[in-house]
Amino acid sequence: MQVKDIMTSDPTVVTRDETVKDVAGKMRASDVGMLPVVLGYRDRELVGVITDRDIVVRHVASGHDHPCAVGIHMTAVDLQVASPNEDVALALERMKRARVRRLPVVDEAHRVVGILAQADLARDLGPADPERIEELMEAVSEPQQVPVRLGKGVRVG
């Protein structure tokens, strides 16, 4: 089975210049926890992702009460992506290693064409192979040791 067989096609995308508040509203309206960030709506070239966790941890918990642009809080490095033509098993293993619940799916020109989510895998692979889905859920749910800044150079972790 290929990624394109189970991915969510043509997902909502956002640009770096949109406000975090507007993006949070788009997430709520689409009932999703991650949106691909693209260079522009026409080309849909992936430049990052923004998650509900990015908004909570990097924006809200950091005390940003002004209209920040997505580009300030998005994840833009070490992006994990899938190809629509790759085997789902490879994408699932990438998700486990990277400990992510969702992968943007991009074509050869790095344009966003879909999202492969843990829910897609559970729906389409879960009935036949529940152990693999359980392994993915365990991997992405494992707590990470992330340094936390307490103030003036003091860090925990």
Contacts in CASP RR format, 6 or more apart in sequence:
PFRMAT RR
TARGET T0000
AUTHOR 0000-0000-0000
METHOD contacts of the structure
MODEL  1
MQVKDIMTSDPTVVTRDETVKDVAGKMRASDVGMLPVVLGYRDRELVGVI
TDRDIVVRHVASGHDHPCAVGIHMTAVDLQVASPNEDVALALERMKRARV
RRLPVVDEAHRVVGILAQADLARDLGPADPERIEELMEAVSEPQQVPVRL
GKGVRVG
1 87 0 8 1.000
1 88 0 8 1.000
1 124 0 8 1.000
1 125 0 8 1.000
2 84 0 8 1.000
2 85 0 8 1.000
2 86 0 8 1.000
2 87 0 8 1.000
2 88 0 8 1.000
3 82 0 8 1.000
3 83 0 8 1.000
3 84 0 8 1.000
3 85 0 8 1.000
3 86 0 8 1.000
3 87 0 8 1.000
3 88 0 8 1.000
3 91 0 8 1.000
3 105 0 8 1.000
3 116 0 8 1.000
4 84 0 8 1.000
4 85 0 8 1.000
4 105 0 8 1.000
4 113 0 8 1.000
5 88 0 8 1.000
5 124 0 8 1.000
6 88 0 8 1.000
6 116 0 8 1.000
6 120 0 8 1.000
6 121 0 8 1.000
6 123 0 8 1.000
6 124 0 8 1.000
6 125 0 8 1.000
7 82 0 8 1.000
7 84 0 8 1.000
7 105 0 8 1.000
7 113 0 8 1.000
7 114 0 8 1.000
7 115 0 8 1.000
7 116 0 8 1.000
7 120 0 8 1.000
8 114 0 8 1.000
8 115 0 8 1.000
8 116 0 8 1.000
8 117 0 8 1.000
8 120 0 8 1.000
9 113 0 8 1.000
9 114 0 8 1.000
10 113 0 8 1.000
10 114 0 8 1.000
11 30 0 8 1.000
11 32 0 8 1.000
11 35 0 8 1.000
11 36 0 8 1.000
11 112 0 8 1.000
11 114 0 8 1.000
11 115 0 8 1.000
12 26 0 8 1.000
12 30 0 8 1.000
12 32 0 8 1.000
12 35 0 8 1.000
13 35 0 8 1.000
13 36 0 8 1.000
13 37 0 8 1.000
13 38 0 8 1.000
13 41 0 8 1.000
13 44 0 8 1.000
13 112 0 8 1.000
14 22 0 8 1.000
14 23 0 8 1.000
14 26 0 8 1.000
14 35 0 8 1.000
14 36 0 8 1.000
14 37 0 8 1.000
14 38 0 8 1.000
14 50 0 8 1.000
14 70 0 8 1.000
15 37 0 8 1.000
15 38 0 8 1.000
15 39 0 8 1.000
15 40 0 8 1.000
15 41 0 8 1.000
15 70 0 8 1.000
16 37 0 8 1.000
16 47 0 8 1.000
16 69 0 8 1.000
16 70 0 8 1.000
16 71 0 8 1.000
16 74 0 8 1.000
17 69 0 8 1.000
17 70 0 8 1.000
17 71 0 8 1.000
18 69 0 8 1.000
18 70 0 8 1.000
19 67 0 8 1.000
19 68 0 8 1.000
19 69 0 8 1.000
19 70 0 8 1.000
20 50 0 8 1.000
20 55 0 8 1.000
20 59 0 8 1.000
20 64 0 8 1.000
20 67 0 8 1.000
20 68 0 8 1.000
20 69 0 8 1.000
20 70 0 8 1.000
20 72 0 8 1.000
20 73 0 8 1.000
21 67 0 8 1.000
23 35 0 8 1.000
23 50 0 8 1.000
23 55 0 8 1.000
23 70 0 8 1.000
24 52 0 8 1.000
24 55 0 8 1.000
26 35 0 8 1.000
27 33 0 8 1.000
27 34 0 8 1.000
27 35 0 8 1.000
27 52 0 8 1.000
32 115 0 8 1.000
33 51 0 8 1.000
33 52 0 8 1.000
33 102 0 8 1.000
34 49 0 8 1.000
34 50 0 8 1.000
34 51 0 8 1.000
34 52 0 8 1.000
34 101 0 8 1.000
34 102 0 8 1.000
34 115 0 8 1.000
35 49 0 8 1.000
35 50 0 8 1.000
36 44 0 8 1.000
36 46 0 8 1.000
36 48 0 8 1.000
36 49 0 8 1.000
36 104 0 8 1.000
36 112 0 8 1.000
36 115 0 8 1.000
37 46 0 8 1.000
37 47 0 8 1.000
37 48 0 8 1.000
37 49 0 8 1.000
37 50 0 8 1.000
37 70 0 8 1.000
37 71 0 8 1.000
37 74 0 8 1.000
37 76 0 8 1.000
38 44 0 8 1.000
38 45 0 8 1.000
38 46 0 8 1.000
38 47 0 8 1.000
38 112 0 8 1.000
39 45 0 8 1.000
39 47 0 8 1.000
43 111 0 8 1.000
44 111 0 8 1.000
44 112 0 8 1.000
44 113 0 8 1.000
45 109 0 8 1.000
45 110 0 8 1.000
45 111 0 8 1.000
45 112 0 8 1.000
46 79 0 8 1.000
46 81 0 8 1.000
46 104 0 8 1.000
46 106 0 8 1.000
46 110 0 8 1.000
46 111 0 8 1.000
46 112 0 8 1.000
47 74 0 8 1.000
47 76 0 8 1.000
48 74 0 8 1.000
48 75 0 8 1.000
48 76 0 8 1.000
48 79 0 8 1.000
48 104 0 8 1.000
49 74 0 8 1.000
49 75 0 8 1.000
49 79 0 8 1.000
49 102 0 8 1.000
49 104 0 8 1.000
50 70 0 8 1.000
50 71 0 8 1.000
50 73 0 8 1.000
50 74 0 8 1.000
50 75 0 8 1.000
51 75 0 8 1.000
51 102 0 8 1.000
54 73 0 8 1.000
54 74 0 8 1.000
54 75 0 8 1.000
55 73 0 8 1.000
58 72 0 8 1.000
58 73 0 8 1.000
59 68 0 8 1.000
59 73 0 8 1.000
78 98 0 8 1.000
79 104 0 8 1.000
80 94 0 8 1.000
80 95 0 8 1.000
80 98 0 8 1.000
80 100 0 8 1.000
80 103 0 8 1.000
81 103 0 8 1.000
81 104 0 8 1.000
81 105 0 8 1.000
81 106 0 8 1.000
82 90 0 8 1.000
82 91 0 8 1.000
82 94 0 8 1.000
82 103 0 8 1.000
82 104 0 8 1.000
82 105 0 8 1.000
82 106 0 8 1.000
82 116 0 8 1.000
83 105 0 8 1.000
83 106 0 8 1.000
83 107 0 8 1.000
84 105 0 8 1.000
84 107 0 8 1.000
84 113 0 8 1.000
84 114 0 8 1.000
88 116 0 8 1.000
88 121 0 8 1.000
88 124 0 8 1.000
88 125 0 8 1.000
91 103 0 8 1.000
91 116 0 8 1.000
92 121 0 8 1.000
92 125 0 8 1.000
92 132 0 8 1.000
92 136 0 8 1.000
94 103 0 8 1.000
95 101 0 8 1.000
95 102 0 8 1.000
95 103 0 8 1.000
95 116 0 8 1.000
95 118 0 8 1.000
95 136 0 8 1.000
95 139 0 8 1.000
95 140 0 8 1.000
96 135 0 8 1.000
96 136 0 8 1.000
96 139 0 8 1.000
96 140 0 8 1.000
97 139 0 8 1.000
99 139 0 8 1.000
99 140 0 8 1.000
99 142 0 8 1.000
99 144 0 8 1.000
100 140 0 8 1.000
101 117 0 8 1.000
101 118 0 8 1.000
101 140 0 8 1.000
102 115 0 8 1.000
102 116 0 8 1.000
102 117 0 8 1.000
102 118 0 8 1.000
103 115 0 8 1.000
103 116 0 8 1.000
103 117 0 8 1.000
104 112 0 8 1.000
104 114 0 8 1.000
104 115 0 8 1.000
105 112 0 8 1.000
105 113 0 8 1.000
105 114 0 8 1.000
105 115 0 8 1.000
105 116 0 8 1.000
106 112 0 8 1.000
106 113 0 8 1.000
107 113 0 8 1.000
118 133 0 8 1.000
118 136 0 8 1.000
118 137 0 8 1.000
118 140 0 8 1.000
121 132 0 8 1.000
121 133 0 8 1.000
121 136 0 8 1.000
122 133 0 8 1.000
125 132 0 8 1.000
125 133 0 8 1.000
126 132 0 8 1.000
126 133 0 8 1.000
145 157 0 8 1.000
146 157 0 8 1.000
147 155 0 8 1.000
147 156 0 8 1.000
147 157 0 8 1.000
148 155 0 8 1.000
148 156 0 8 1.000
148 157 0 8 1.000
149 155 0 8 1.000
150 156 0 8 1.000
END
